[in-house]
Amino acid sequence: MEKITLAVKGMTCMGCVRSVKNVLEPIPGVGSVDIDLGNGLVAIAYDAAKTGADQFKAAIQDAGYEVVGNS
Ligand SMILES: [Cu+2]
C-alpha cells in the first residue's frame, strides 16, 4: 500500500470528517482513510495500481472541500 497525506481546507466538524471519509472509502483501491480534523490532514493508504492522488483530490473537491497540498 502507498500512503499519501492531503492537506484539506474547510473541514470543521465530525460531519465534515464523515463526508470526506464517505467519498474516499468507496474508491476502488483505497485501504484506509484517517482524518486529523485539528490539523486538516487526510491520510490515505491505497493501492497505487488502482487509484491515486488525482482521484482523491477530485472526490474531496466534489464533496465541497479544498485540497491545498499533499505530502
Ligand atoms: Cu462539518
N, CA, C, O and the ligand as a Tripos MOL2 file, in Angstrom:
@<TRIPOS>MOLECULE
protein
  285   283    72     0     0
PROTEIN
NO_CHARGES

@<TRIPOS>ATOM
      1 N           0.8370   -1.2070    0.0000 N.3       1 MET1
      2 CA          0.0000    0.0000    0.0000 C.3       1 MET1
      3 C           0.8680    1.2530    0.0000 C.2       1 MET1
      4 O           1.8540    1.3480    0.7310 O.2       1 MET1
      5 N           0.4870    2.1910   -0.8190 N.am      2 GLU2
      6 CA          1.0980    3.5120   -0.8000 C.3       2 GLU2
      7 C           0.3730    4.3630    0.2300 C.2       2 GLU2
      8 O          -0.7610    4.0720    0.6130 O.2       2 GLU2
      9 N           1.0450    5.4140    0.6700 N.am      3 LYS3
     10 CA          0.3930    6.3380    1.6110 C.3       3 LYS3
     11 C           0.5520    7.7570    1.1120 C.2       3 LYS3
     12 O           1.6040    8.1390    0.6000 O.2       3 LYS3
     13 N          -0.5140    8.5360    1.2700 N.am      4 ILE4
     14 CA         -0.4290    9.9470    0.9350 C.3       4 ILE4
     15 C          -1.1830   10.7240    2.0040 C.2       4 ILE4
     16 O          -2.1800   10.2480    2.5460 O.2       4 ILE4
     17 N          -0.7020   11.9090    2.2980 N.am      5 THR5
     18 CA         -1.4160   12.7800    3.2300 C.3       5 THR5
     19 C          -1.7660   14.0650    2.4980 C.2       5 THR5
     20 O          -0.8940   14.7560    1.9720 O.2       5 THR5
     21 N          -3.0510   14.3710    2.4730 N.am      6 LEU6
     22 CA         -3.5160   15.5810    1.8100 C.3       6 LEU6
     23 C          -3.8980   16.6200    2.8580 C.2       6 LEU6
     24 O          -4.5220   16.2980    3.8690 O.2       6 LEU6
     25 N          -3.5180   17.8630    2.6050 N.am      7 ALA7
     26 CA         -3.9700   18.9760    3.4430 C.3       7 ALA7
     27 C          -5.2720   19.4830    2.8520 C.2       7 ALA7
     28 O          -5.3310   19.8730    1.6860 O.2       7 ALA7
     29 N          -6.3230   19.4720    3.6790 N.am      8 VAL8
     30 CA         -7.6570   19.8100    3.1870 C.3       8 VAL8
     31 C          -8.2310   20.9610    4.0120 C.2       8 VAL8
     32 O          -8.2490   20.9310    5.2420 O.2       8 VAL8
     33 N          -8.6950   21.9680    3.2900 N.am      9 LYS9
     34 CA         -9.2800   23.1390    3.9330 C.3       9 LYS9
     35 C         -10.7960   23.0120    3.9500 C.2       9 LYS9
     36 O         -11.3950   22.5300    2.9880 O.2       9 LYS9
     37 N         -11.4180   23.4460    5.0490 N.am     10 GLY10
     38 CA        -12.8700   23.5220    5.0860 C.3      10 GLY10
     39 C         -13.5340   22.4940    5.9740 C.2      10 GLY10
     40 O         -14.7480   22.5450    6.1720 O.2      10 GLY10
     41 N         -12.7580   21.5530    6.5190 N.am     11 MET11
     42 CA        -13.3530   20.5650    7.4230 C.3      11 MET11
     43 C         -13.4310   21.1880    8.8250 C.2      11 MET11
     44 O         -12.4150   21.5850    9.3950 O.2      11 MET11
     45 N         -14.6420   21.2630    9.3620 N.am     12 THR12
     46 CA        -14.8090   21.9590   10.6400 C.3      12 THR12
     47 C         -15.4280   21.1070   11.7380 C.2      12 THR12
     48 O         -15.4200   21.5110   12.9010 O.2      12 THR12
     49 N         -15.9520   19.9640   11.4050 N.am     13 CYS13
     50 CA        -16.6210   19.1700   12.4330 C.3      13 CYS13
     51 C         -16.5970   17.6950   12.0520 C.2      13 CYS13
     52 O         -16.1100   17.3280   10.9820 O.2      13 CYS13
     53 N         -17.1270   16.8510   12.9380 N.am     14 MET14
     54 CA        -17.1200   15.4210   12.6550 C.3      14 MET14
     55 C         -17.9960   15.0800   11.4410 C.2      14 MET14
     56 O         -17.7840   14.0600   10.7850 O.2      14 MET14
     57 N         -18.9730   15.9370   11.1510 N.am     15 GLY15
     58 CA        -19.7950   15.7180    9.9570 C.3      15 GLY15
     59 C         -18.9480   15.8390    8.6980 C.2      15 GLY15
     60 O         -19.1020   15.0670    7.7510 O.2      15 GLY15
     61 N         -18.0470   16.8250    8.7020 N.am     16 CYS16
     62 CA        -17.1360   17.0010    7.5610 C.3      16 CYS16
     63 C         -16.2260   15.7860    7.4420 C.2      16 CYS16
     64 O         -15.9840   15.2880    6.3420 O.2      16 CYS16
     65 N         -15.7270   15.3160    8.5750 N.am     17 VAL17
     66 CA        -14.8550   14.1420    8.5740 C.3      17 VAL17
     67 C         -15.5830   12.9660    7.9390 C.2      17 VAL17
     68 O         -15.0320   12.2370    7.1140 O.2      17 VAL17
     69 N         -16.8340   12.8040    8.3480 N.am     18 ARG18
     70 CA        -17.6260   11.6970    7.8140 C.3      18 ARG18
     71 C         -17.8490   11.8730    6.3080 C.2      18 ARG18
     72 O         -17.7520   10.9100    5.5470 O.2      18 ARG18
     73 N         -18.1470   13.1010    5.8840 N.am     19 SER19
     74 CA        -18.3850   13.3470    4.4530 C.3      19 SER19
     75 C         -17.1600   12.9950    3.6270 C.2      19 SER19
     76 O         -17.2700   12.3670    2.5740 O.2      19 SER19
     77 N         -15.9830   13.4060    4.1140 N.am     20 VAL20
     78 CA        -14.7600   13.1470    3.3550 C.3      20 VAL20
     79 C         -14.4710   11.6450    3.3230 C.2      20 VAL20
     80 O         -14.1110   11.0950    2.2830 O.2      20 VAL20
     81 N         -14.6320   10.9940    4.4720 N.am     21 LYS21
     82 CA        -14.4510    9.5430    4.5100 C.3      21 LYS21
     83 C         -15.4010    8.8500    3.5440 C.2      21 LYS21
     84 O         -15.0200    7.9160    2.8380 O.2      21 LYS21
     85 N         -16.6440    9.3230    3.5250 N.am     22 ASN22
     86 CA        -17.6640    8.6760    2.7090 C.3      22 ASN22
     87 C         -17.3830    8.7660    1.2160 C.2      22 ASN22
     88 O         -17.8020    7.8900    0.4590 O.2      22 ASN22
     89 N         -16.6780    9.8120    0.7750 N.am     23 VAL23
     90 CA        -16.3720    9.8880   -0.6550 C.3      23 VAL23
     91 C         -15.0790    9.1510   -0.9930 C.2      23 VAL23
     92 O         -14.8950    8.7240   -2.1320 O.2      23 VAL23
     93 N         -14.1800    8.9950   -0.0170 N.am     24 LEU24
     94 CA        -12.8990    8.3500   -0.3100 C.3      24 LEU24
     95 C         -12.9540    6.8340   -0.1640 C.2      24 LEU24
     96 O         -12.4000    6.1040   -0.9860 O.2      24 LEU24
     97 N         -13.6230    6.3680    0.8820 N.am     25 GLU25
     98 CA        -13.5800    4.9320    1.1850 C.3      25 GLU25
     99 C         -14.1430    4.0470    0.0750 C.2      25 GLU25
    100 O         -13.6470    2.9360   -0.1110 O.2      25 GLU25
    101 N         -15.1680    4.4960   -0.6750 N.am     26 PRO26
    102 CA        -15.6880    3.6180   -1.7390 C.3      26 PRO26
    103 C         -14.8030    3.5530   -2.9890 C.2      26 PRO26
    104 O         -15.0490    2.7160   -3.8580 O.2      26 PRO26
    105 N         -13.8000    4.3960   -3.1030 N.am     27 ILE27
    106 CA        -12.9570    4.3720   -4.3040 C.3      27 ILE27
    107 C         -12.1890    3.0540   -4.3330 C.2      27 ILE27
    108 O         -11.4920    2.7250   -3.3730 O.2      27 ILE27
    109 N         -12.3080    2.2940   -5.4270 N.am     28 PRO28
    110 CA        -11.6020    1.0150   -5.5040 C.3      28 PRO28
    111 C         -10.0970    1.2010   -5.3190 C.2      28 PRO28
    112 O          -9.4870    2.0400   -5.9810 O.2      28 PRO28
    113 N          -9.5090    0.4310   -4.4320 N.am     29 GLY29
    114 CA         -8.0790    0.5110   -4.1770 C.3      29 GLY29
    115 C          -7.7390    1.2450   -2.8960 C.2      29 GLY29
    116 O          -6.6050    1.1790   -2.4240 O.2      29 GLY29
    117 N          -8.7200    1.9510   -2.3240 N.am     30 VAL30
    118 CA         -8.4730    2.6560   -1.0670 C.3      30 VAL30
    119 C          -8.5580    1.6710    0.0920 C.2      30 VAL30
    120 O          -9.5570    0.9690    0.2510 O.2      30 VAL30
    121 N          -7.4870    1.6230    0.9090 N.am     31 GLY31
    122 CA         -7.4430    0.6960    2.0300 C.3      31 GLY31
    123 C          -7.9310    1.3160    3.3110 C.2      31 GLY31
    124 O          -8.7370    0.7190    4.0250 O.2      31 GLY31
    125 N          -7.4500    2.5200    3.6150 N.am     32 SER32
    126 CA         -7.8960    3.1760    4.8420 C.3      32 SER32
    127 C          -7.7960    4.6810    4.6860 C.2      32 SER32
    128 O          -6.9840    5.2010    3.9210 O.2      32 SER32
    129 N          -8.6510    5.3670    5.4400 N.am     33 VAL33
    130 CA         -8.6840    6.8270    5.4410 C.3      33 VAL33
    131 C          -8.6510    7.2860    6.8860 C.2      33 VAL33
    132 O          -9.5340    6.9410    7.6720 O.2      33 VAL33
    133 N          -7.6330    8.0660    7.2400 N.am     34 ASP34
    134 CA         -7.5310    8.6060    8.5980 C.3      34 ASP34
    135 C          -7.5030   10.1160    8.5290 C.2      34 ASP34
    136 O          -6.6880   10.7060    7.8200 O.2      34 ASP34
    137 N          -8.4020   10.7360    9.2730 N.am     35 ILE35
    138 CA         -8.5190   12.1870    9.1880 C.3      35 ILE35
    139 C          -8.1780   12.8260   10.5270 C.2      35 ILE35
    140 O          -8.7040   12.4550   11.5770 O.2      35 ILE35
    141 N          -7.2720   13.8080   10.4490 N.am     36 ASP36
    142 CA         -6.8850   14.6250   11.5950 C.3      36 ASP36
    143 C          -7.5940   15.9680   11.4320 C.2      36 ASP36
    144 O          -7.1290   16.8500   10.7100 O.2      36 ASP36
    145 N          -8.7170   16.1020   12.1110 N.am     37 LEU37
    146 CA         -9.5670   17.2830   11.9210 C.3      37 LEU37
    147 C          -8.8480   18.5500   12.3770 C.2      37 LEU37
    148 O          -8.9110   19.5750   11.6980 O.2      37 LEU37
    149 N          -8.1680   18.4860   13.5190 N.am     38 GLY38
    150 CA         -7.4990   19.6590   14.0700 C.3      38 GLY38
    151 C          -6.4620   20.2520   13.1250 C.2      38 GLY38
    152 O          -6.3210   21.4720   13.0270 O.2      38 GLY38
    153 N          -5.7470   19.3890   12.4370 N.am     39 ASN39
    154 CA         -4.6970   19.8550   11.5310 C.3      39 ASN39
    155 C          -5.1400   19.8570   10.0720 C.2      39 ASN39
    156 O          -4.3710   20.2650    9.2000 O.2      39 ASN39
    157 N          -6.3560   19.4150    9.7890 N.am     40 GLY40
    158 CA         -6.8480   19.4130    8.4200 C.3      40 GLY40
    159 C          -6.0980   18.4600    7.5150 C.2      40 GLY40
    160 O          -5.8390   18.7670    6.3510 O.2      40 GLY40
    161 N          -5.7500   17.2970    8.0560 N.am     41 LEU41
    162 CA         -4.9760   16.3340    7.2740 C.3      41 LEU41
    163 C          -5.7770   15.0620    7.0180 C.2      41 LEU41
    164 O          -6.4520   14.5380    7.9040 O.2      41 LEU41
    165 N          -5.6830   14.5850    5.7840 N.am     42 VAL42
    166 CA         -6.3580   13.3570    5.3910 C.3      42 VAL42
    167 C          -5.2890   12.3730    4.9160 C.2      42 VAL42
    168 O          -4.6550   12.5820    3.8820 O.2      42 VAL42
    169 N          -5.0970   11.2960    5.6850 N.am     43 ALA43
    170 CA         -4.0990   10.2810    5.3430 C.3      43 ALA43
    171 C          -4.8030    9.0920    4.7090 C.2      43 ALA43
    172 O          -5.7350    8.5220    5.2770 O.2      43 ALA43
    173 N          -4.3340    8.7320    3.5140 N.am     44 ILE44
    174 CA         -4.9830    7.6620    2.7550 C.3      44 ILE44
    175 C          -3.9500    6.5880    2.4310 C.2      44 ILE44
    176 O          -2.8680    6.8830    1.9240 O.2      44 ILE44
    177 N          -4.3000    5.3410    2.7320 N.am     45 ALA45
    178 CA         -3.4910    4.2060    2.2970 C.3      45 ALA45
    179 C          -4.2100    3.5950    1.0980 C.2      45 ALA45
    180 O          -5.4180    3.3610    1.1410 O.2      45 ALA45
    181 N          -3.4580    3.3390    0.0300 N.am     46 TYR46
    182 CA         -4.1280    2.9060   -1.1960 C.3      46 TYR46
    183 C          -3.2180    2.0470   -2.0560 C.2      46 TYR46
    184 O          -1.9990    2.0260   -1.8820 O.2      46 TYR46
    185 N          -3.8340    1.3470   -2.9770 N.am     47 ASP47
    186 CA         -3.1340    0.5360   -3.9630 C.3      47 ASP47
    187 C          -2.8750    1.4110   -5.1900 C.2      47 ASP47
    188 O          -3.8030    1.7710   -5.9150 O.2      47 ASP47
    189 N          -1.6110    1.7440   -5.4120 N.am     48 ALA48
    190 CA         -1.2580    2.6860   -6.4790 C.3      48 ALA48
    191 C          -1.5720    2.1420   -7.8770 C.2      48 ALA48
    192 O          -1.6050    2.9060   -8.8410 O.2      48 ALA48
    193 N          -1.8000    0.8450   -7.9930 N.am     49 ALA49
    194 CA         -2.1670    0.2820   -9.2960 C.3      49 ALA49
    195 C          -3.6170    0.6010   -9.6440 C.2      49 ALA49
    196 O          -4.0170    0.5110  -10.8050 O.2      49 ALA49
    197 N          -4.4100    0.9770   -8.6250 N.am     50 LYS50
    198 CA         -5.8460    1.1710   -8.8550 C.3      50 LYS50
    199 C          -6.3070    2.6160   -8.7600 C.2      50 LYS50
    200 O          -7.2800    3.0020   -9.4080 O.2      50 LYS50
    201 N          -5.6200    3.4100   -7.9630 N.am     51 THR51
    202 CA         -6.1040    4.7760   -7.7670 C.3      51 THR51
    203 C          -4.9480    5.6700   -7.3480 C.2      51 THR51
    204 O          -3.8180    5.2020   -7.2150 O.2      51 THR51
    205 N          -5.2190    6.9400   -7.1410 N.am     52 GLY52
    206 CA         -4.1250    7.8380   -6.7900 C.3      52 GLY52
    207 C          -4.6000    9.2300   -6.4270 C.2      52 GLY52
    208 O          -5.7960    9.4930   -6.3070 O.2      52 GLY52
    209 N          -3.6290   10.1140   -6.2570 N.am     53 ALA53
    210 CA         -3.8830   11.4470   -5.7140 C.3      53 ALA53
    211 C          -4.9120   12.2400   -6.5280 C.2      53 ALA53
    212 O          -5.7630   12.9170   -5.9520 O.2      53 ALA53
    213 N          -4.8400   12.1600   -7.8440 N.am     54 ASP54
    214 CA         -5.7650   12.9550   -8.6540 C.3      54 ASP54
    215 C          -7.2100   12.5980   -8.3560 C.2      54 ASP54
    216 O          -8.0760   13.4680   -8.2580 O.2      54 ASP54
    217 N          -7.4560   11.2960   -8.2130 N.am     55 GLN55
    218 CA         -8.8050   10.8340   -7.9220 C.3      55 GLN55
    219 C          -9.2500   11.2770   -6.5260 C.2      55 GLN55
    220 O         -10.4040   11.6570   -6.3300 O.2      55 GLN55
    221 N          -8.3350   11.2270   -5.5650 N.am     56 PHE56
    222 CA         -8.6790   11.6500   -4.1980 C.3      56 PHE56
    223 C          -9.0190   13.1330   -4.1700 C.2      56 PHE56
    224 O          -9.9910   13.5530   -3.5430 O.2      56 PHE56
    225 N          -8.1950   13.9160   -4.8630 N.am     57 LYS57
    226 CA         -8.4130   15.3680   -4.8750 C.3      57 LYS57
    227 C          -9.7580   15.7040   -5.4990 C.2      57 LYS57
    228 O         -10.4940   16.5490   -4.9910 O.2      57 LYS57
    229 N         -10.0740   15.0370   -6.6040 N.am     58 ALA58
    230 CA        -11.3390   15.2990   -7.2850 C.3      58 ALA58
    231 C         -12.5190   14.9480   -6.3830 C.2      58 ALA58
    232 O         -13.4980   15.6900   -6.3170 O.2      58 ALA58
    233 N         -12.4220   13.8080   -5.6850 N.am     59 ALA59
    234 CA        -13.5240   13.3650   -4.8260 C.3      59 ALA59
    235 C         -13.7200   14.3310   -3.6610 C.2      59 ALA59
    236 O         -14.8530   14.6500   -3.3000 O.2      59 ALA59
    237 N         -12.6200   14.7940   -3.0770 N.am     60 ILE60
    238 CA        -12.7050   15.7150   -1.9360 C.3      60 ILE60
    239 C         -13.2790   17.0520   -2.3930 C.2      60 ILE60
    240 O         -14.0950   17.6590   -1.6990 O.2      60 ILE60
    241 N         -12.8440   17.5040   -3.5680 N.am     61 GLN61
    242 CA        -13.3310   18.7740   -4.0610 C.3      61 GLN61
    243 C         -14.8080   18.6840   -4.4360 C.2      61 GLN61
    244 O         -15.5640   19.6280   -4.2060 O.2      61 GLN61
    245 N         -15.2250   17.5520   -5.0140 N.am     62 ASP62
    246 CA        -16.6430   17.3500   -5.3270 C.3      62 ASP62
    247 C         -17.4870   17.3870   -4.0700 C.2      62 ASP62
    248 O         -18.6490   17.7910   -4.1100 O.2      62 ASP62
    249 N         -16.9080   16.9660   -2.9450 N.am     63 ALA63
    250 CA        -17.6470   16.9590   -1.6830 C.3      63 ALA63
    251 C         -17.7020   18.3470   -1.0490 C.2      63 ALA63
    252 O         -18.3890   18.5490   -0.0480 O.2      63 ALA63
    253 N         -16.9810   19.2980   -1.6290 N.am     64 GLY64
    254 CA        -17.0830   20.6740   -1.1660 C.3      64 GLY64
    255 C         -15.9170   21.1830   -0.3420 C.2      64 GLY64
    256 O         -16.0240   22.2240    0.3060 O.2      64 GLY64
    257 N         -14.8100   20.4650   -0.3590 N.am     65 TYR65
    258 CA        -13.6390   20.8880    0.4110 C.3      65 TYR65
    259 C         -12.4800   21.1540   -0.5370 C.2      65 TYR65
    260 O         -12.4640   20.6900   -1.6780 O.2      65 TYR65
    261 N         -11.5090   21.9160   -0.0350 N.am     66 GLU66
    262 CA        -10.4050   22.3240   -0.8800 C.3      66 GLU66
    263 C          -9.1250   21.6100   -0.4850 C.2      66 GLU66
    264 O          -8.7170   21.6380    0.6760 O.2      66 GLU66
    265 N          -8.4940   20.9680   -1.4620 N.am     67 VAL67
    266 CA         -7.2040   20.3250   -1.2150 C.3      67 VAL67
    267 C          -6.1230   21.3850   -1.4600 C.2      67 VAL67
    268 O          -5.9970   21.9290   -2.5570 O.2      67 VAL67
    269 N          -5.3460   21.6610   -0.4020 N.am     68 VAL68
    270 CA         -4.3700   22.7410   -0.5220 C.3      68 VAL68
    271 C          -2.9370   22.2330   -0.5540 C.2      68 VAL68
    272 O          -2.0070   23.0260   -0.6980 O.2      68 VAL68
    273 N          -2.7460   20.9380   -0.4250 N.am     69 GLY69
    274 CA         -1.3830   20.4280   -0.5100 C.3      69 GLY69
    275 C          -1.3440   18.9400   -0.2940 C.2      69 GLY69
    276 O          -2.3360   18.3330    0.1100 O.2      69 GLY69
    277 N          -0.1860   18.3440   -0.5660 N.am     70 ASN70
    278 CA         -0.0390   16.9230   -0.2750 C.3      70 ASN70
    279 C           1.4090   16.5820    0.0300 C.2      70 ASN70
    280 O           2.3300   17.2900   -0.3750 O.2      70 ASN70
    281 N           1.5890   15.5050    0.7370 N.am     71 SER71
    282 CA          2.9310   15.0320    1.0580 C.3      71 SER71
    283 C           2.9000   13.5220    1.1340 C.2      71 SER71
    284 O           3.9280   12.8950    1.3940 O.2      71 SER71
    285 CU        -18.6230   19.8710    9.2880 Cu       72 CU72
@<TRIPOS>BOND
     1     1     2 1
     2     2     3 1
     3     3     4 2
     4     3     5 am
     5     5     6 1
     6     6     7 1
     7     7     8 2
     8     7     9 am
     9     9    10 1
    10    10    11 1
    11    11    12 2
    12    11    13 am
    13    13    14 1
    14    14    15 1
    15    15    16 2
    16    15    17 am
    17    17    18 1
    18    18    19 1
    19    19    20 2
    20    19    21 am
    21    21    22 1
    22    22    23 1
    23    23    24 2
    24    23    25 am
    25    25    26 1
    26    26    27 1
    27    27    28 2
    28    27    29 am
    29    29    30 1
    30    30    31 1
    31    31    32 2
    32    31    33 am
    33    33    34 1
    34    34    35 1
    35    35    36 2
    36    35    37 am
    37    37    38 1
    38    38    39 1
    39    39    40 2
    40    39    41 am
    41    41    42 1
    42    42    43 1
    43    43    44 2
    44    43    45 am
    45    45    46 1
    46    46    47 1
    47    47    48 2
    48    47    49 am
    49    49    50 1
    50    50    51 1
    51    51    52 2
    52    51    53 am
    53    53    54 1
    54    54    55 1
    55    55    56 2
    56    55    57 am
    57    57    58 1
    58    58    59 1
    59    59    60 2
    60    59    61 am
    61    61    62 1
    62    62    63 1
    63    63    64 2
    64    63    65 am
    65    65    66 1
    66    66    67 1
    67    67    68 2
    68    67    69 am
    69    69    70 1
    70    70    71 1
    71    71    72 2
    72    71    73 am
    73    73    74 1
    74    74    75 1
    75    75    76 2
    76    75    77 am
    77    77    78 1
    78    78    79 1
    79    79    80 2
    80    79    81 am
    81    81    82 1
    82    82    83 1
    83    83    84 2
    84    83    85 am
    85    85    86 1
    86    86    87 1
    87    87    88 2
    88    87    89 am
    89    89    90 1
    90    90    91 1
    91    91    92 2
    92    91    93 am
    93    93    94 1
    94    94    95 1
    95    95    96 2
    96    95    97 am
    97    97    98 1
    98    98    99 1
    99    99   100 2
   100    99   101 am
   101   101   102 1
   102   102   103 1
   103   103   104 2
   104   103   105 am
   105   105   106 1
   106   106   107 1
   107   107   108 2
   108   107   109 am
   109   109   110 1
   110   110   111 1
   111   111   112 2
   112   111   113 am
   113   113   114 1
   114   114   115 1
   115   115   116 2
   116   115   117 am
   117   117   118 1
   118   118   119 1
   119   119   120 2
   120   119   121 am
   121   121   122 1
   122   122   123 1
   123   123   124 2
   124   123   125 am
   125   125   126 1
   126   126   127 1
   127   127   128 2
   128   127   129 am
   129   129   130 1
   130   130   131 1
   131   131   132 2
   132   131   133 am
   133   133   134 1
   134   134   135 1
   135   135   136 2
   136   135   137 am
   137   137   138 1
   138   138   139 1
   139   139   140 2
   140   139   141 am
   141   141   142 1
   142   142   143 1
   143   143   144 2
   144   143   145 am
   145   145   146 1
   146   146   147 1
   147   147   148 2
   148   147   149 am
   149   149   150 1
   150   150   151 1
   151   151   152 2
   152   151   153 am
   153   153   154 1
   154   154   155 1
   155   155   156 2
   156   155   157 am
   157   157   158 1
   158   158   159 1
   159   159   160 2
   160   159   161 am
   161   161   162 1
   162   162   163 1
   163   163   164 2
   164   163   165 am
   165   165   166 1
   166   166   167 1
   167   167   168 2
   168   167   169 am
   169   169   170 1
   170   170   171 1
   171   171   172 2
   172   171   173 am
   173   173   174 1
   174   174   175 1
   175   175   176 2
   176   175   177 am
   177   177   178 1
   178   178   179 1
   179   179   180 2
   180   179   181 am
   181   181   182 1
   182   182   183 1
   183   183   184 2
   184   183   185 am
   185   185   186 1
   186   186   187 1
   187   187   188 2
   188   187   189 am
   189   189   190 1
   190   190   191 1
   191   191   192 2
   192   191   193 am
   193   193   194 1
   194   194   195 1
   195   195   196 2
   196   195   197 am
   197   197   198 1
   198   198   199 1
   199   199   200 2
   200   199   201 am
   201   201   202 1
   202   202   203 1
   203   203   204 2
   204   203   205 am
   205   205   206 1
   206   206   207 1
   207   207   208 2
   208   207   209 am
   209   209   210 1
   210   210   211 1
   211   211   212 2
   212   211   213 am
   213   213   214 1
   214   214   215 1
   215   215   216 2
   216   215   217 am
   217   217   218 1
   218   218   219 1
   219   219   220 2
   220   219   221 am
   221   221   222 1
   222   222   223 1
   223   223   224 2
   224   223   225 am
   225   225   226 1
   226   226   227 1
   227   227   228 2
   228   227   229 am
   229   229   230 1
   230   230   231 1
   231   231   232 2
   232   231   233 am
   233   233   234 1
   234   234   235 1
   235   235   236 2
   236   235   237 am
   237   237   238 1
   238   238   239 1
   239   239   240 2
   240   239   241 am
   241   241   242 1
   242   242   243 1
   243   243   244 2
   244   243   245 am
   245   245   246 1
   246   246   247 1
   247   247   248 2
   248   247   249 am
   249   249   250 1
   250   250   251 1
   251   251   252 2
   252   251   253 am
   253   253   254 1
   254   254   255 1
   255   255   256 2
   256   255   257 am
   257   257   258 1
   258   258   259 1
   259   259   260 2
   260   259   261 am
   261   261   262 1
   262   262   263 1
   263   263   264 2
   264   263   265 am
   265   265   266 1
   266   266   267 1
   267   267   268 2
   268   267   269 am
   269   269   270 1
   270   270   271 1
   271   271   272 2
   272   271   273 am
   273   273   274 1
   274   274   275 1
   275   275   276 2
   276   275   277 am
   277   277   278 1
   278   278   279 1
   279   279   280 2
   280   279   281 am
   281   281   282 1
   282   282   283 1
   283   283   284 2
@<TRIPOS>SUBSTRUCTURE
     1 MET1         2 RESIDUE 1 A MET
     2 GLU2         6 RESIDUE 1 A GLU
     3 LYS3        10 RESIDUE 1 A LYS
     4 ILE4        14 RESIDUE 1 A ILE
     5 THR5        18 RESIDUE 1 A THR
     6 LEU6        22 RESIDUE 1 A LEU
     7 ALA7        26 RESIDUE 1 A ALA
     8 VAL8        30 RESIDUE 1 A VAL
     9 LYS9        34 RESIDUE 1 A LYS
    10 GLY10       38 RESIDUE 1 A GLY
    11 MET11       42 RESIDUE 1 A MET
    12 THR12       46 RESIDUE 1 A THR
    13 CYS13       50 RESIDUE 1 A CYS
    14 MET14       54 RESIDUE 1 A MET
    15 GLY15       58 RESIDUE 1 A GLY
    16 CYS16       62 RESIDUE 1 A CYS
    17 VAL17       66 RESIDUE 1 A VAL
    18 ARG18       70 RESIDUE 1 A ARG
    19 SER19       74 RESIDUE 1 A SER
    20 VAL20       78 RESIDUE 1 A VAL
    21 LYS21       82 RESIDUE 1 A LYS
    22 ASN22       86 RESIDUE 1 A ASN
    23 VAL23       90 RESIDUE 1 A VAL
    24 LEU24       94 RESIDUE 1 A LEU
    25 GLU25       98 RESIDUE 1 A GLU
    26 PRO26      102 RESIDUE 1 A PRO
    27 ILE27      106 RESIDUE 1 A ILE
    28 PRO28      110 RESIDUE 1 A PRO
    29 GLY29      114 RESIDUE 1 A GLY
    30 VAL30      118 RESIDUE 1 A VAL
    31 GLY31      122 RESIDUE 1 A GLY
    32 SER32      126 RESIDUE 1 A SER
    33 VAL33      130 RESIDUE 1 A VAL
    34 ASP34      134 RESIDUE 1 A ASP
    35 ILE35      138 RESIDUE 1 A ILE
    36 ASP36      142 RESIDUE 1 A ASP
    37 LEU37      146 RESIDUE 1 A LEU
    38 GLY38      150 RESIDUE 1 A GLY
    39 ASN39      154 RESIDUE 1 A ASN
    40 GLY40      158 RESIDUE 1 A GLY
    41 LEU41      162 RESIDUE 1 A LEU
    42 VAL42      166 RESIDUE 1 A VAL
    43 ALA43      170 RESIDUE 1 A ALA
    44 ILE44      174 RESIDUE 1 A ILE
    45 ALA45      178 RESIDUE 1 A ALA
    46 TYR46      182 RESIDUE 1 A TYR
    47 ASP47      186 RESIDUE 1 A ASP
    48 ALA48      190 RESIDUE 1 A ALA
    49 ALA49      194 RESIDUE 1 A ALA
    50 LYS50      198 RESIDUE 1 A LYS
    51 THR51      202 RESIDUE 1 A THR
    52 GLY52      206 RESIDUE 1 A GLY
    53 ALA53      210 RESIDUE 1 A ALA
    54 ASP54      214 RESIDUE 1 A ASP
    55 GLN55      218 RESIDUE 1 A GLN
    56 PHE56      222 RESIDUE 1 A PHE
    57 LYS57      226 RESIDUE 1 A LYS
    58 ALA58      230 RESIDUE 1 A ALA
    59 ALA59      234 RESIDUE 1 A ALA
    60 ILE60      238 RESIDUE 1 A ILE
    61 GLN61      242 RESIDUE 1 A GLN
    62 ASP62      246 RESIDUE 1 A ASP
    63 ALA63      250 RESIDUE 1 A ALA
    64 GLY64      254 RESIDUE 1 A GLY
    65 TYR65      258 RESIDUE 1 A TYR
    66 GLU66      262 RESIDUE 1 A GLU
    67 VAL67      266 RESIDUE 1 A VAL
    68 VAL68      270 RESIDUE 1 A VAL
    69 GLY69      274 RESIDUE 1 A GLY
    70 ASN70      278 RESIDUE 1 A ASN
    71 SER71      282 RESIDUE 1 A SER
    72 CU72       285 GROUP 0 **** ****
